[in-house]
Amino acid sequence: MISDSIRAGAATILGQISSQPAHRDKTSDSIPGHDGGRIIRDQITLSAAGAQSLEEHRQAEKDAQNKLVDEIMTKGIREWAQEKYREKIEAEVRAQVLSSMGLTEDDYASLEAEVQKRISDIIEQKVKERLEEEMSEQAARSAAETGQDPTFQQAFLSL
């Protein structure tokens, strides 16, 4: 005959596995034959909705990865990497410009379209300057390493 504590323990385990929440009672926490030792368990129950949500999350991640691979295959790795680098620089410059003006993204969004356009023009100009500066530095480093003319290197890197 199955004892009540074993039956309660089995019900607890089965309850955690099923879509219903697990129920705890004092007898299911004890380990028979051990001096009243307690089992510390996670009280995480995976419901049917939780499992569906997890599957949807996994599918969304998989779709995002496939989209990224497709984008890289379409553009080519070099163009894709340059685009991502430019986006990174734009985000940094945007944050710096807005911060220097004492604006947040919400403040910017609430400005008139004409003012937003002016700020966007400033950001674009600063991005262009920063990219040109970095390209010049890269050309100079490359020229120093190879012994070639830096203007040739810069022209080559801009292709």
ROKETI-569083 format. One record per residue: y, z, x of N, C-alpha, C, O in turn; residue in three letters; residue number from 0. Coordinates in Angstrom, 3 decimals, always signed. Layout:
BEGIN
Y_Z_X_Y_Z_X_Y_Z_X_Y_Z_X_ALA_NUM
...
END
This chain:
BEGIN
-1.175_+0.000_+0.831_+0.000_+0.000_+0.000_+1.247_+0.000_+0.882_+1.320_+0.740_+1.863_MET_0
+2.218_-0.825_+0.533_+3.448_-0.963_+1.310_+4.373_+0.199_+0.986_+4.631_+0.498_-0.180_ILE_1
+4.868_+0.850_+2.036_+5.752_+1.988_+1.807_+7.110_+1.508_+1.310_+7.479_+0.349_+1.503_SER_2
+7.843_+2.401_+0.675_+9.160_+2.060_+0.117_+10.137_+1.651_+1.206_+10.954_+0.758_+0.985_ASP_3
+10.079_+2.280_+2.381_+11.027_+1.942_+3.446_+10.759_+0.545_+3.993_+11.701_-0.179_+4.317_SER_4
+9.476_+0.151_+4.101_+9.153_-1.201_+4.570_+9.586_-2.229_+3.530_+10.155_-3.266_+3.869_ILE_5
+9.310_-1.931_+2.261_+9.702_-2.827_+1.172_+11.232_-2.997_+1.164_+11.730_-4.113_+1.018_ARG_6
+11.971_-1.897_+1.320_+13.430_-1.963_+1.334_+13.925_-2.750_+2.541_+14.879_-3.521_+2.436_ALA_7
+13.268_-2.554_+3.703_+13.649_-3.303_+4.907_+13.411_-4.792_+4.738_+14.249_-5.607_+5.125_GLY_8
+12.271_-5.151_+4.160_+11.964_-6.564_+3.921_+12.950_-7.164_+2.939_+13.389_-8.301_+3.115_ALA_9
+13.307_-6.405_+1.897_+14.274_-6.899_+0.913_+15.627_-7.118_+1.567_+16.331_-8.074_+1.241_ALA_10
+15.987_-6.248_+2.476_+17.262_-6.388_+3.174_+17.265_-7.654_+4.019_+18.222_-8.428_+3.983_THR_11
+16.200_-7.864_+4.775_+16.101_-9.057_+5.623_+16.109_-10.322_+4.769_+16.824_-11.277_+5.073_ILE_12
+15.318_-10.329_+3.708_+15.283_-11.494_+2.828_+16.628_-11.698_+2.148_+17.039_-12.836_+1.925_LEU_13
+17.308_-10.632_+1.819_+18.629_-10.734_+1.200_+19.638_-11.367_+2.130_+20.511_-12.112_+1.684_GLY_14
+19.532_-11.081_+3.433_+20.450_-11.676_+4.398_+20.184_-13.156_+4.583_+21.102_-13.932_+4.846_GLN_15
+18.947_-13.538_+4.448_+18.591_-14.944_+4.626_+18.946_-15.763_+3.395_+19.346_-16.921_+3.511_ILE_16
+18.801_-15.173_+2.234_+19.072_-15.908_+1.003_+20.564_-16.086_+0.798_+21.372_-15.609_+1.595_SER_17
+20.920_-16.765_-0.259_+22.330_-17.000_-0.547_+23.000_-15.800_-1.176_+24.216_-15.811_-1.364_SER_18
+22.244_-14.762_-1.510_+22.799_-13.550_-2.084_+23.149_-12.588_-0.957_+22.479_-12.570_+0.076_GLN_19
+24.197_-11.785_-1.150_+24.542_-10.813_-0.124_+23.420_-9.804_+0.077_+22.666_-9.484_-0.841_PRO_20
+23.337_-9.316_+1.314_+22.319_-8.318_+1.615_+22.729_-6.973_+1.040_+23.913_-6.637_+1.016_ALA_21
+21.751_-6.203_+0.577_+22.004_-4.866_+0.074_+21.442_-3.877_+1.080_+20.355_-4.085_+1.617_HIS_22
+22.184_-2.796_+1.339_+21.743_-1.801_+2.303_+21.479_-0.493_+1.575_+22.181_-0.116_+0.637_ARG_23
+20.455_+0.169_+2.039_+20.270_+1.542_+1.591_+19.819_+2.365_+2.789_+19.483_+1.809_+3.835_ASP_24
+19.809_+3.677_+2.644_+19.536_+4.543_+3.780_+18.127_+4.348_+4.331_+17.929_+4.459_+5.540_LYS_25
+17.166_+4.066_+3.498_+15.800_+3.942_+3.993_+15.599_+2.681_+4.816_+14.728_+2.660_+5.686_THR_26
+16.376_+1.623_+4.573_+16.182_+0.386_+5.321_+16.834_+0.442_+6.688_+16.585_-0.433_+7.518_SER_27
+17.668_+1.454_+6.951_+18.313_+1.565_+8.247_+17.439_+2.290_+9.266_+17.683_+2.184_+10.468_ASP_28
+16.441_+3.014_+8.814_+15.584_+3.783_+9.714_+14.428_+2.937_+10.188_+13.924_+2.073_+9.471_SER_29
+14.024_+3.203_+11.399_+12.831_+2.543_+11.918_+11.702_+3.552_+11.813_+11.759_+4.623_+12.416_ILE_30
+10.668_+3.207_+11.040_+9.565_+4.163_+10.901_+8.970_+4.481_+12.269_+8.781_+3.591_+13.098_PRO_31
+8.678_+5.760_+12.492_+8.050_+6.164_+13.745_+9.043_+6.466_+14.850_+8.638_+6.907_+15.926_GLY_32
+10.304_+6.249_+14.626_+11.331_+6.568_+15.620_+12.181_+7.700_+15.077_+12.431_+7.769_+13.873_HIS_33
+12.613_+8.558_+15.923_+13.325_+9.769_+15.530_+14.623_+9.467_+14.801_+15.702_+9.777_+15.306_ASP_34
+14.537_+8.885_+13.658_+15.730_+8.642_+12.850_+16.673_+7.628_+13.471_+17.852_+7.596_+13.116_GLY_35
+16.193_+6.800_+14.388_+17.063_+5.798_+15.013_+17.626_+4.837_+13.989_+16.988_+4.544_+12.978_GLY_36
+18.773_+4.372_+14.244_+19.444_+3.455_+13.320_+19.510_+2.062_+13.920_+19.671_+1.892_+15.128_ARG_37
+19.386_+1.092_+13.069_+19.550_-0.295_+13.470_+20.978_-0.686_+13.134_+21.424_-0.532_+11.997_ILE_38
+21.677_-1.184_+14.111_+23.037_-1.667_+13.855_+22.921_-3.169_+13.632_+22.507_-3.918_+14.516_ILE_39
+23.294_-3.584_+12.442_+23.150_-5.000_+12.086_+24.497_-5.613_+11.770_+25.411_-4.946_+11.286_ARG_40
+24.593_-6.867_+12.049_+25.759_-7.615_+11.568_+25.631_-7.767_+10.079_+24.537_-7.983_+9.557_ASP_41
+26.726_-7.655_+9.404_+26.716_-7.774_+7.955_+27.204_-9.157_+7.523_+27.873_-9.318_+6.503_GLN_42
+26.847_-10.132_+8.328_+27.254_-11.498_+8.019_+26.191_-12.147_+7.158_+25.019_-12.206_+7.529_ILE_43
+26.607_-12.621_+6.032_+25.698_-13.298_+5.127_+26.168_-14.727_+4.962_+27.325_-14.987_+4.631_THR_44
+25.259_-15.638_+5.196_+25.601_-17.044_+5.067_+25.238_-17.484_+3.657_+24.066_-17.642_+3.316_LEU_45
+26.264_-17.676_+2.856_+26.019_-18.092_+1.477_+25.856_-19.608_+1.441_+26.085_-20.291_+2.439_SER_46
+25.471_-20.111_+0.314_+25.329_-21.555_+0.168_+26.665_-22.244_+0.391_+26.719_-23.309_+1.005_ALA_47
+27.740_-21.646_-0.102_+29.074_-22.224_+0.092_+29.458_-22.176_+1.561_+30.074_-23.109_+2.076_ALA_48
+29.093_-21.077_+2.245_+29.386_-20.956_+3.670_+28.639_-21.994_+4.485_+29.190_-22.574_+5.421_GLY_49
+27.385_-22.228_+4.130_+26.588_-23.236_+4.829_+27.172_-24.622_+4.608_+27.215_-25.434_+5.533_ALA_50
+27.620_-24.899_+3.389_+28.233_-26.191_+3.096_+29.531_-26.346_+3.871_+29.819_-27.413_+4.412_GLN_51
+30.313_-25.271_+3.921_+31.570_-25.304_+4.657_+31.319_-25.549_+6.142_+32.039_-26.325_+6.770_SER_52
+30.309_-24.899_+6.706_+29.948_-25.096_+8.102_+29.528_-26.537_+8.345_+29.923_-27.137_+9.344_LEU_53
+28.738_-27.093_+7.450_+28.300_-28.484_+7.586_+29.492_-29.439_+7.502_+29.575_-30.408_+8.256_GLU_54
+30.413_-29.154_+6.577_+31.615_-29.984_+6.465_+32.442_-29.906_+7.743_+32.978_-30.916_+8.197_GLU_55
+32.550_-28.710_+8.328_+33.287_-28.532_+9.588_+32.629_-29.323_+10.712_+33.312_-30.001_+11.480_HIS_56
+31.308_-29.240_+10.809_+30.581_-29.993_+11.839_+30.774_-31.491_+11.652_+30.958_-32.224_+12.623_ARG_57
+30.732_-31.948_+10.398_+30.920_-33.368_+10.123_+32.336_-33.804_+10.488_+32.529_-34.890_+11.033_GLN_58
+33.327_-32.966_+10.193_+34.713_-33.284_+10.537_+34.885_-33.381_+12.051_+35.588_-34.263_+12.542_ALA_59
+34.238_-32.469_+12.795_+34.296_-32.532_+14.261_+33.642_-33.810_+14.779_+34.158_-34.464_+15.685_GLU_60
+32.515_-34.149_+14.198_+31.795_-35.361_+14.604_+32.639_-36.605_+14.307_+32.709_-37.520_+15.127_LYS_61
+33.285_-36.637_+13.123_+34.142_-37.759_+12.757_+35.328_-37.871_+13.719_+35.709_-38.972_+14.116_ASP_62
+35.909_-36.725_+14.088_+37.043_-36.725_+15.018_+36.616_-37.256_+16.387_+37.353_-38.016_+17.014_ALA_63
+35.432_-36.859_+16.851_+34.925_-37.357_+18.125_+34.688_-38.863_+18.071_+35.030_-39.584_+19.008_GLN_64
+34.100_-39.335_+16.971_+33.857_-40.771_+16.824_+35.165_-41.549_+16.785_+35.267_-42.633_+17.359_ASN_65
+36.168_-40.990_+16.103_+37.470_-41.633_+16.028_+38.103_-41.720_+17.415_+38.696_-42.739_+17.769_LYS_66
+37.976_-40.658_+18.192_+38.517_-40.636_+19.547_+37.830_-41.689_+20.419_+38.497_-42.425_+21.145_LEU_67
+36.514_-41.760_+20.347_+35.772_-42.759_+21.126_+36.188_-44.167_+20.712_+36.387_-45.030_+21.566_VAL_68
+36.322_-44.404_+19.413_+36.749_-45.718_+18.935_+38.146_-46.069_+19.458_+38.400_-47.203_+19.866_ASP_69
+39.043_-45.084_+19.439_+40.408_-45.299_+19.919_+40.405_-45.648_+21.404_+41.119_-46.558_+21.826_GLU_70
+39.614_-44.938_+22.194_+39.532_-45.212_+23.631_+38.932_-46.588_+23.868_+39.402_-47.330_+24.730_ILE_71
+37.897_-46.933_+23.112_+37.249_-48.234_+23.293_+38.192_-49.373_+22.913_+38.176_-50.430_+23.542_MET_72
+39.007_-49.159_+21.893_+39.937_-50.195_+21.447_+41.069_-50.404_+22.448_+41.392_-51.537_+22.805_THR_73
+41.669_-49.304_+22.897_+42.833_-49.383_+23.772_+42.464_-49.536_+25.236_+43.222_-50.124_+26.007_LYS_74
+41.338_-49.027_+25.619_+40.984_-48.955_+27.028_+41.399_-47.585_+27.543_+42.376_-47.002_+27.074_GLY_75
+40.659_-47.089_+28.496_+40.876_-45.721_+28.962_+42.248_-45.545_+29.599_+42.889_-44.512_+29.406_ILE_76
+42.703_-46.534_+30.352_+43.992_-46.395_+31.034_+45.144_-46.307_+30.033_+45.983_-45.410_+30.130_ARG_77
+45.188_-47.229_+29.078_+46.260_-47.223_+28.074_+46.199_-45.964_+27.220_+47.232_-45.376_+26.901_GLU_78
+44.985_-45.548_+26.848_+44.828_-44.343_+26.054_+45.341_-43.116_+26.811_+46.060_-42.288_+26.252_TRP_79
+44.965_-43.010_+28.089_+45.395_-41.867_+28.901_+46.915_-41.865_+29.073_+47.545_-40.810_+29.005_ALA_80
+47.502_-43.035_+29.292_+48.958_-43.112_+29.424_+49.643_-42.687_+28.120_+50.656_-41.988_+28.144_GLN_81
+49.092_-43.108_+27.001_+49.657_-42.745_+25.696_+49.576_-41.231_+25.474_+50.535_-40.611_+25.013_GLU_82
+48.432_-40.649_+25.804_+48.265_-39.201_+25.633_+49.202_-38.437_+26.561_+49.754_-37.407_+26.175_LYS_83
+49.385_-38.935_+27.780_+50.290_-38.281_+28.721_+51.728_-38.363_+28.205_+52.475_-37.387_+28.280_TYR_84
+52.106_-39.512_+27.688_+53.452_-39.660_+27.133_+53.657_-38.720_+25.939_+54.718_-38.108_+25.813_ARG_85
+52.664_-38.600_+25.076_+52.756_-37.687_+23.935_+52.946_-36.252_+24.414_+53.709_-35.491_+23.820_GLU_86
+52.248_-35.884_+25.491_+52.375_-34.536_+26.054_+53.798_-34.318_+26.571_+54.408_-33.283_+26.302_LYS_87
+54.319_-35.289_+27.308_+55.681_-35.195_+27.847_+56.684_-35.125_+26.699_+57.616_-34.322_+26.742_ILE_88
+56.504_-35.954_+25.679_+57.408_-35.945_+24.527_+57.428_-34.577_+23.853_+58.494_-34.081_+23.488_GLU_89
+56.267_-33.972_+23.688_+56.196_-32.655_+23.051_+56.912_-31.601_+23.895_+57.624_-30.751_+23.361_ALA_90
+56.722_-31.659_+25.216_+57.390_-30.701_+26.111_+58.896_-30.881_+26.074_+59.639_-29.908_+25.947_GLU_91
+59.351_-32.128_+26.185_+60.787_-32.410_+26.189_+61.394_-32.042_+24.838_+62.482_-31.467_+24.782_VAL_92
+60.713_-32.363_+23.776_+61.210_-32.028_+22.425_+61.415_-30.526_+22.291_+62.450_-30.071_+21.804_ARG_93
+60.416_-29.758_+22.730_+60.520_-28.301_+22.656_+61.685_-27.795_+23.504_+62.406_-26.889_+23.085_ALA_94
+61.875_-28.372_+24.690_+62.969_-27.963_+25.570_+64.323_-28.288_+24.960_+65.231_-27.457_+24.981_GLN_95
+64.466_-29.497_+24.414_+65.748_-29.923_+23.837_+66.086_-29.072_+22.610_+67.201_-28.564_+22.490_VAL_96
+65.128_-28.920_+21.711_+65.389_-28.117_+20.510_+65.721_-26.675_+20.886_+66.624_-26.068_+20.311_LEU_97
+64.988_-26.135_+21.849_+65.240_-24.762_+22.288_+66.633_-24.635_+22.896_+67.336_-23.659_+22.637_SER_98
+67.036_-25.619_+23.705_+68.363_-25.566_+24.333_+69.481_-25.670_+23.292_+70.604_-25.226_+23.532_SER_99
+69.169_-26.254_+22.146_+70.141_-26.353_+21.059_+70.037_-25.177_+20.093_+70.805_-25.078_+19.137_MET_100
+69.081_-24.289_+20.352_+68.887_-23.132_+19.481_+68.252_-23.491_+18.151_+68.478_-22.819_+17.145_GLY_101
+67.458_-24.551_+18.146_+66.824_-25.021_+16.913_+65.323_-24.821_+16.953_+64.702_-24.873_+18.015_LEU_102
+64.755_-24.592_+15.795_+63.310_-24.604_+15.631_+62.947_-25.919_+14.956_+63.823_-26.680_+14.545_THR_103
+61.649_-26.181_+14.845_+61.207_-27.395_+14.145_+61.671_-27.367_+12.686_+62.054_-28.401_+12.137_GLU_104
+61.638_-26.197_+12.063_+62.097_-26.075_+10.676_+63.593_-26.359_+10.564_+64.043_-27.021_+9.629_ASP_105
+64.365_-25.841_+11.546_+65.803_-26.111_+11.560_+66.047_-27.617_+11.688_+66.872_-28.194_+10.980_ASP_106
+65.310_-28.230_+12.604_+65.449_-29.671_+12.832_+65.143_-30.447_+11.550_+65.867_-31.376_+11.193_TYR_107
+64.074_-30.061_+10.868_+63.664_-30.751_+9.643_+64.718_-30.646_+8.547_+64.819_-31.521_+7.687_ALA_108
+65.499_-29.574_+8.582_+66.505_-29.381_+7.533_+67.840_-30.063_+7.851_+68.755_-30.036_+7.028_SER_109
+67.959_-30.673_+9.034_+69.195_-31.356_+9.403_+69.317_-32.688_+8.681_+68.333_-33.242_+8.189_LEU_110
+70.531_-33.183_+8.629_+70.776_-34.505_+8.037_+70.100_-35.572_+8.897_+69.889_-35.375_+10.093_GLU_111
+69.770_-36.679_+8.287_+69.056_-37.757_+8.969_+69.837_-38.273_+10.176_+69.243_-38.585_+11.209_ALA_112
+71.147_-38.365_+10.056_+71.970_-38.866_+11.160_+71.900_-37.936_+12.372_+71.819_-38.397_+13.510_GLU_113
+71.932_-36.628_+12.122_+71.854_-35.650_+13.208_+70.453_-35.678_+13.834_+70.315_-35.594_+15.054_VAL_114
+69.429_-35.795_+13.003_+68.065_-35.911_+13.517_+67.929_-37.137_+14.416_+67.284_-37.078_+15.463_GLN_115
+68.537_-38.240_+14.004_+68.480_-39.482_+14.791_+69.128_-39.276_+16.149_+68.597_-39.730_+17.163_LYS_116
+70.259_-38.604_+16.183_+70.941_-38.348_+17.461_+70.081_-37.485_+18.373_+69.953_-37.757_+19.567_ARG_117
+69.497_-36.447_+17.800_+68.636_-35.570_+18.604_+67.407_-36.333_+19.083_+66.988_-36.169_+20.229_ILE_118
+66.827_-37.156_+18.229_+65.665_-37.963_+18.618_+66.021_-38.921_+19.747_+65.213_-39.147_+20.648_SER_119
+67.237_-39.493_+19.704_+67.691_-40.383_+20.772_+67.820_-39.625_+22.096_+67.451_-40.138_+23.153_ASP_120
+68.345_-38.401_+22.026_+68.464_-37.567_+23.228_+67.079_-37.279_+23.793_+66.859_-37.386_+24.999_ILE_121
+66.156_-36.917_+22.926_+64.785_-36.618_+23.354_+64.154_-37.846_+24.002_+63.552_-37.747_+25.071_ILE_122
+64.290_-38.991_+23.363_+63.705_-40.229_+23.890_+64.289_-40.566_+25.261_+63.557_-40.972_+26.164_GLU_123
+65.592_-40.403_+25.419_+66.234_-40.682_+26.707_+65.708_-39.737_+27.787_+65.425_-40.168_+28.904_GLN_124
+65.577_-38.466_+27.462_+65.074_-37.485_+28.432_+63.613_-37.755_+28.779_+63.211_-37.563_+29.926_LYS_125
+62.819_-38.193_+27.817_+61.425_-38.555_+28.079_+61.386_-39.732_+29.042_+60.635_-39.723_+30.017_VAL_126
+62.189_-40.730_+28.766_+62.237_-41.920_+29.625_+62.631_-41.535_+31.047_+62.015_-41.986_+32.013_LYS_127
+63.667_-40.692_+31.171_+64.110_-40.253_+32.498_+63.008_-39.494_+33.221_+62.779_-39.711_+34.410_GLU_128
+62.332_-38.613_+32.516_+61.274_-37.824_+33.141_+60.111_-38.695_+33.591_+59.579_-38.507_+34.685_ARG_129
+59.711_-39.656_+32.746_+58.612_-40.549_+33.122_+58.990_-41.412_+34.320_+58.173_-41.623_+35.216_LEU_130
+60.223_-41.912_+34.341_+60.684_-42.716_+35.477_+60.724_-41.875_+36.751_+60.344_-42.343_+37.823_GLU_131
+61.187_-40.631_+36.626_+61.243_-39.730_+37.777_+59.837_-39.460_+38.312_+59.610_-39.505_+39.521_GLU_132
+58.908_-39.182_+37.420_+57.536_-38.929_+37.837_+56.894_-40.163_+38.452_+56.124_-40.053_+39.406_GLU_133
+57.207_-41.338_+37.912_+56.670_-42.577_+38.457_+57.228_-42.814_+39.859_+56.495_-43.250_+40.747_MET_134
+58.510_-42.534_+40.068_+59.119_-42.686_+41.392_+58.486_-41.730_+42.394_+58.187_-42.113_+43.525_SER_135
+58.283_-40.483_+41.975_+57.642_-39.505_+42.850_+56.233_-39.930_+43.207_+55.807_-39.800_+44.354_GLU_136
+55.507_-40.439_+42.216_+54.141_-40.887_+42.458_+54.134_-42.080_+43.415_+53.285_-42.160_+44.303_GLN_137
+55.073_-43.001_+43.237_+55.163_-44.164_+44.121_+55.494_-43.721_+45.540_+54.938_-44.255_+46.499_ALA_138
+56.387_-42.759_+45.682_+56.754_-42.277_+47.011_+55.559_-41.606_+47.690_+55.310_-41.830_+48.874_ALA_139
+54.821_-40.783_+46.942_+53.628_-40.132_+47.514_+52.596_-41.167_+47.920_+52.004_-41.078_+48.996_ARG_140
+52.385_-42.138_+47.064_+51.402_-43.179_+47.344_+51.828_-44.009_+48.550_+51.006_-44.361_+49.397_SER_141
+53.119_-44.316_+48.617_+53.629_-45.102_+49.741_+53.482_-44.325_+51.043_+53.140_-44.900_+52.076_ALA_142
+53.736_-43.033_+50.995_+53.596_-42.205_+52.195_+52.141_-42.163_+52.652_+51.866_-42.146_+53.851_ALA_143
+51.230_-42.147_+51.720_+49.809_-42.102_+52.058_+49.310_-43.431_+52.614_+48.476_-43.454_+53.519_GLU_144
+49.820_-44.540_+52.073_+49.319_-45.864_+52.476_+50.222_-46.581_+53.463_+49.809_-47.564_+54.077_THR_145
+51.466_-46.095_+53.626_+52.394_-46.738_+54.540_+53.040_-47.987_+53.961_+53.588_-48.792_+54.714_GLY_146
+52.992_-48.172_+52.648_+53.599_-49.340_+52.008_+54.998_-49.007_+51.512_+55.406_-47.847_+51.463_GLN_147
+55.720_-50.066_+51.144_+57.077_-49.941_+50.609_+57.035_-49.252_+49.248_+56.289_-49.680_+48.367_ASP_148
+57.842_-48.164_+49.056_+57.815_-47.433_+47.779_+58.231_-48.288_+46.580_+57.731_-48.068_+45.477_PRO_149
+59.122_-49.247_+46.764_+59.531_-50.081_+45.627_+58.373_-50.963_+45.172_+58.216_-51.224_+43.979_THR_150
+57.556_-51.424_+46.136_+56.366_-52.193_+45.785_+55.403_-51.322_+44.982_+54.859_-51.752_+43.965_PHE_151
+55.199_-50.085_+45.459_+54.310_-49.160_+44.770_+54.796_-48.877_+43.352_+54.006_-48.854_+42.407_GLN_152
+56.109_-48.661_+43.213_+56.668_-48.355_+41.902_+56.508_-49.543_+40.954_+56.187_-49.360_+39.780_GLN_153
+56.727_-50.745_+41.451_+56.558_-51.943_+40.635_+55.096_-52.090_+40.218_+54.796_-52.459_+39.082_ALA_154
+54.197_-51.799_+41.151_+52.772_-51.908_+40.848_+52.350_-50.878_+39.805_+51.583_-51.196_+38.896_PHE_155
+52.847_-49.636_+39.929_+52.470_-48.564_+38.999_+53.024_-48.803_+37.601_+52.465_-48.300_+36.626_LEU_156
+54.104_-49.556_+37.485_+54.691_-49.779_+36.169_+53.959_-50.840_+35.372_+54.261_-51.047_+34.196_SER_157
+53.008_-51.513_+35.987_+52.254_-52.558_+35.270_+51.354_-52.003_+34.231_+50.660_-52.757_+33.549_LEU_158
END
